[in-house]
Amino acid sequence: MDALERLISTATELGAAQAMINLGLTAGEISQRKAGRIYGKWFLDAVNAGRIFPCRVEEGRAGTRWYSITEILKVKTYDAARAELKNL
C-alpha cells in the first residue's frame, strides 16, 4: 500500500471512530496491549517517542494504560500525510 492509500485509509478510520464516539456507541478507548496488537510496532514506537500518551491509567503496579483511539489515528494520519508529502 503506498503512502496516499495509507493516508486515505487512516483518515477514513479516524472519521468512523469519531462518529461512533459521537453516537455513544463506544468510549473510544483501547488498552495498550490491544493497541499494540492492532497497530503493531508503529504504535509502540510512537508511545516510546512520547508522541502518544495514555488518556487513563488504572491504579496498581500493573495498571492498564488506556489510549484514545482518535488520538492514535490522528498521529497515524499525520505520519501518513508526511510520508505522502515526502514522495512529492
Phi, psi and chi 1 to 4 in degrees:
 res  aa     phi    psi   chi1   chi2   chi3   chi4
   1 MET       -  128.5 -177.1 -178.6  -47.1      -
   2 ASP   -82.5  175.4   70.8  -16.5      -      -
   3 ALA   -62.3  -39.2      -      -      -      -
   4 LEU   -66.9  -42.8 -177.6   58.2      -      -
   5 GLU   -62.9  -40.1  -72.0  174.6  -14.6      -
   6 ARG   -64.5  -40.5 -159.9  168.5   24.6 -102.7
   7 LEU   -62.7  -47.3  173.0   61.1      -      -
   8 ILE   -64.4  -43.8  -68.0  168.2      -      -
   9 SER   -61.7  -45.6  174.5      -      -      -
  10 THR   -68.0  -40.2  -54.7      -      -      -
  11 ALA   -63.9  -37.3      -      -      -      -
  12 THR   -65.6  -44.1  -57.1      -      -      -
  13 GLU   -59.2  -42.5  -76.9 -177.2   68.9      -
  14 LEU   -61.3  -45.0  175.5   58.7      -      -
  15 GLY   -62.9  -42.3      -      -      -      -
  16 ALA   -65.8  -42.1      -      -      -      -
  17 ALA   -63.5  -42.9      -      -      -      -
  18 GLN   -65.7  -38.4 -170.1   62.1   53.1      -
  19 ALA   -63.7  -41.7      -      -      -      -
  20 MET   -65.4  -37.5  -69.3  178.7   68.1      -
  21 ILE   -67.1  -44.8  -68.3  167.8      -      -
  22 ASN   -62.2  -32.9  -69.4  -14.3      -      -
  23 LEU   -82.1   -6.8  -68.3  171.1      -      -
  24 GLY    78.5   20.0      -      -      -      -
  25 LEU   -83.9  -17.0  -61.2  175.1      -      -
  26 THR  -152.7  155.2 -178.5      -      -      -
  27 ALA   -77.8  -18.6      -      -      -      -
  28 GLY    80.8   21.3      -      -      -      -
  29 GLU  -118.4  152.8  -65.0  178.2  -17.8      -
  30 ILE  -141.6  142.5 -171.6  170.4      -      -
  31 SER   -72.2  158.3   70.2      -      -      -
  32 GLN   -61.8  -39.9 -177.4  170.7   -1.9      -
  33 ARG   -63.4  -46.0 -179.7  172.9  -70.7  175.3
  34 LYS   -68.7  -38.5 -171.9  166.5 -175.4  178.0
  35 ALA   -62.7  -38.1      -      -      -      -
  36 GLY   -63.4  -38.1      -      -      -      -
  37 ARG   -69.3  -37.8  -78.6 -165.2  -53.9 -100.3
  38 ILE   -78.0  -49.5  -68.2  172.1      -      -
  39 TYR   -97.6  -11.7  -58.5  108.5      -      -
  40 GLY    70.2 -151.1      -      -      -      -
  41 LYS   -60.1  -35.0 -175.2  178.0 -179.1  -37.8
  42 TRP   -55.4  -46.5  170.5   87.3      -      -
  43 PHE   -62.8  -48.0  171.0   75.6      -      -
  44 LEU   -62.6  -38.7  -61.0  173.9      -      -
  45 ASP   -64.8  -41.2  -70.3  -16.2      -      -
  46 ALA   -65.6  -39.2      -      -      -      -
  47 VAL   -65.9  -47.8  168.7      -      -      -
  48 ASN   -63.2  -29.6  -68.9  -26.1      -      -
  49 ALA   -84.0   -3.5      -      -      -      -
  50 GLY    77.2   24.2      -      -      -      -
  51 ARG   -91.9  -21.9  -61.9  177.6   63.4 -142.9
  52 ILE  -130.8  131.8  -59.7  174.4      -      -
  53 PHE  -120.1  150.1  -62.0   95.7      -      -
  54 PRO   -66.7  144.2   13.1  -16.7      -      -
  55 CYS   -90.3  -16.6   58.8      -      -      -
  56 ARG  -157.3  140.0 -178.9  167.7   57.3   96.5
  57 VAL  -129.3  124.3  178.8      -      -      -
  58 GLU   -72.5  156.0  -68.1  179.6   -5.5      -
  59 GLU   -73.6  162.5  -67.9 -170.4   30.8      -
  60 GLY   105.9  164.7      -      -      -      -
  61 ARG   -60.9  -39.7 -175.5 -179.9   64.2   80.0
  62 ALA  -112.8   41.1      -      -      -      -
  63 GLY   -60.9  138.9      -      -      -      -
  64 THR   -67.9  135.0  -58.1      -      -      -
  65 ARG   -98.2  127.6  -63.8  177.7 -171.6  -85.1
  66 TRP  -109.7  137.1  -64.6   90.0      -      -
  67 TYR  -120.5  146.9  -68.1   85.3      -      -
  68 SER   -75.6  126.1  166.6      -      -      -
  69 ILE   -63.4  -40.6  -65.4  170.9      -      -
  70 THR   -66.6  -35.3   55.3      -      -      -
  71 GLU   -66.3  -41.0  -70.4  -56.4  -47.0      -
  72 ILE   -59.7  -46.7  -66.9  168.6      -      -
  73 LEU   -70.0  -30.4  -67.7  173.0      -      -
  74 LYS   -64.1  -45.1  -76.2  177.2 -173.3  176.2
  75 VAL   -65.2  -40.2  173.2      -      -      -
  76 LYS   -65.3  -39.1 -167.0  171.9  179.2 -171.3
  77 THR   -65.0  -42.6  -58.8      -      -      -
  78 TYR   -58.9  -45.6  174.7   78.1      -      -
  79 ASP   -62.1  -41.4  -72.9   -6.6      -      -
  80 ALA   -66.4  -38.4      -      -      -      -
  81 ALA   -65.8  -41.2      -      -      -      -
  82 ARG   -63.5  -40.2  -74.8 -167.5   56.7  177.7
  83 ALA   -63.9  -38.3      -      -      -      -
  84 GLU   -68.2  -39.6  177.1   58.5   24.7      -
  85 LEU   -67.2  -32.5  -70.1  173.6      -      -
  86 LYS   -66.4  -28.6  -78.9 -175.4  178.2 -179.2
  87 ASN   -77.8  -13.4  -70.6  -24.5      -      -
  88 LEU   -76.1      -  -66.0  179.6      -      -
